[in-house]
C-alpha cells in the first residue's frame, strides 16, 4: 500500500516536496490556505543548485528563464547621490551566473508536474497528533469552518516563514525567527523607468535605504524597496504606501525612486514584510518535517530562497527512495546532506545584506569601492569564467 503524505503549502517548497514524494512512490496530498493558486510574483535568481534540482524534479523543460542578453541593450546601472548613473554589477553578475526568473515561473513549472496530485484550497491544519504508526491531522476548511481528521504517514510543513506546522509541532514563531531589523517590499513594475532600456537593472543603495530594479528579457522589471529599522512593529501601522514614501523621503527627488514609488500605488499586489531567518535545531520531529522557509528561511538578501526550496524538495524525495522502509533514517540522511549548504548561505546573507542595503555611510562607501573593484576584475575575465547564463548550462530552458 502506498504511503500518504500531507504537504502543507502550495509554494515552491511544497510543490517540490510533493513531486519528490511522488517520485519516491508516495501519494502526496497538498493543502493550501489560499482560495486559489497564486501567480505572478517578484524577481528570483535561480542558482546552479536550483537549476540542478529542477532537472532532478523533471521540471526543467517547463521552466521559463528571462536572462537579458549582454550586449543587447541590457545593462546594470548604479545611481549615485548626484543622480549620475554608472555601469555596475547587478544581481545576475554574481558567481554562478544565476538564472533570472519570476517566482511565478518556477511555480508554473512545478504546477505542470503536479498533475494528478490532490490539492485542497482554503484548508489549513489546526492540530497534529502523532501515533505509533501515523500522524493524525485536524484540518479546517476556511469557507465553512468545518473540521475533520485524517491520517498520514508523513506531514510536510512547507507553509512559509510563519509556518502553522512549525508552530503546532515545534513551538512559537518567536523561538525560531531571528531579527534582522529590516523591511522589504517587492512588486512588479508596469513599465521600465523612463530613459532606461527595457532590460536594464538599476541600483540605488544608500545608507539604510535602497531601491533595486531588476531587468528581465521579456517582461517588465520588478522592483525591491528595502530599508533598515529598529522598530519593526511600527512599520505595519497605517498605509504601506505612505509608510514607504515617508521612509524614502529625500531620495524621491531621484526619478528612479519616484517612478518606483509611484508604480507601487498602481501595482495590483506586492509583498511587504519584515526580514528574518528561521533557525531550528532539527527540521523533523517524528512524522513531521519542515521544508523551505518553514525550516530555514534563507531570506531575500541571501538570494537562495527558491534554490534551497527546490533542492530541499528534490533531496527529500531522494532520501525517501534510498530508505523506503525507515522514515527516521531517511529524514536524518536528508538533513545531514542539506544542513551544511543551508548553514553556509544563512551565514553569508549578513554580508549580502550590506550589498543590498548598507548599514551606514561608511558601509555605503565601502560597498561602492568593492563593487567597482569586482567589476574591473570581472571585465578582464572571459565571459564564460565570469559567470552568466552562457556558463550555466541550462539545457535549453532559457527562452
Buried (B, 14 or more C-beta within 10 A) or exposed (E): EEBBBBBBBBBBBBBBBBBBBBBBEBBBBBBBBBEEBEEBBBBBBBBBBBBBBBBBBBBBEBBBBBBBEBEEEBBBBBBEEEEEBBEBBBBBBBEBBBBBBBBBBBBBBBBBBBEEBEBBBBBBBEEBEBEEEBBBBBBBBEEEEEEEEBEBBBBBBBBBBBBBBBBBBBEEBEEBBEEBBBBBBBBBBEEBBEEBBBBBBBBBBBBBBBBBBBBBBEBBBBBBBBBBBEEBEEBEEEEBBEBBBEBBEEBBEBBBBBBBBEBBEEBEEBEBBBBBBBBBEEBBBBBBBBBBBBBBBBBBBBBBBBBBBBBBBBBBBBBBBEBEEEBEEBBBBBBEEBBEBBEEBBEBBEEBBBBBBBBEEEBBEEBBEEBBEBBEEBEEEEEEEBBBBBBBEBEEBBE
